[in-house]
Amino acid sequence: MNLLMFGCPGVGKGTQAKLLAKSLGIPHHSTGDTLREAVAQGTEAGKIAKAHMELSQLVPDEVLSDVVEDVIHNSNGFILDGYPRNHQQVKYFYETMRIESLQLTKIIHLVAPEDVIVRRMLTRGRDGENEASIEKRLNIYKKETFPILEMFPPEKLITIESVGDAELVNQNILSQLTQSFS
């Protein structure tokens, strides 16, 4: 099974991806964690990523896509969290999947009201997260990331409301996945 977790910052992609990985027995790969691992290992992509990260810059699409390509190549099924985020990354993703002769199973699109998102992000206590930085991240998501959903076939999309108990949201995702295969 090859899944993408999709949704705005703070919607619960990481939480749900971890729960799904446990339930389905397939690895969860957070883009941020994968980049930090490449940096720690000193890979070529990791060195480039580190230079950008130290300057608080976005890691170039090519570098991020190379790291994700390694994940896809070395996984027997995956849950990708935080990738792709723009049109160019979708193109890289499809090309990697083609080269690996793999198919995307589903995109789990998590949604929640903006006030819930903001409250979650403020209470998780990450450095640098305040109302202004959260608003900026949500605006970037709306402008650059949300529109890429149009690049995926509608039948691949499962939209789930990510509000309330995480376990119940996870059960809803699993139920929707099961229904989509029957």
Buried (B, 14 or more C-beta within 10 A) or exposed (E): BBBBBBBBBBBBBBBBBBBBBEEBEBBBBBBBEBBBBBBEEEBEBBEBBBEBBEEEEEBBBEBBBBBBBBBBEEBEBBBBBBBBBBBBBBBBBBEBBEEEEBEBBBBBBBBBEEEBBBBBBBEEEEEEBEEEEBEEBBEBBEEEBBEBBEEBEEEBBBBBEBBEEEEEBBEBBBEBBEEEEE
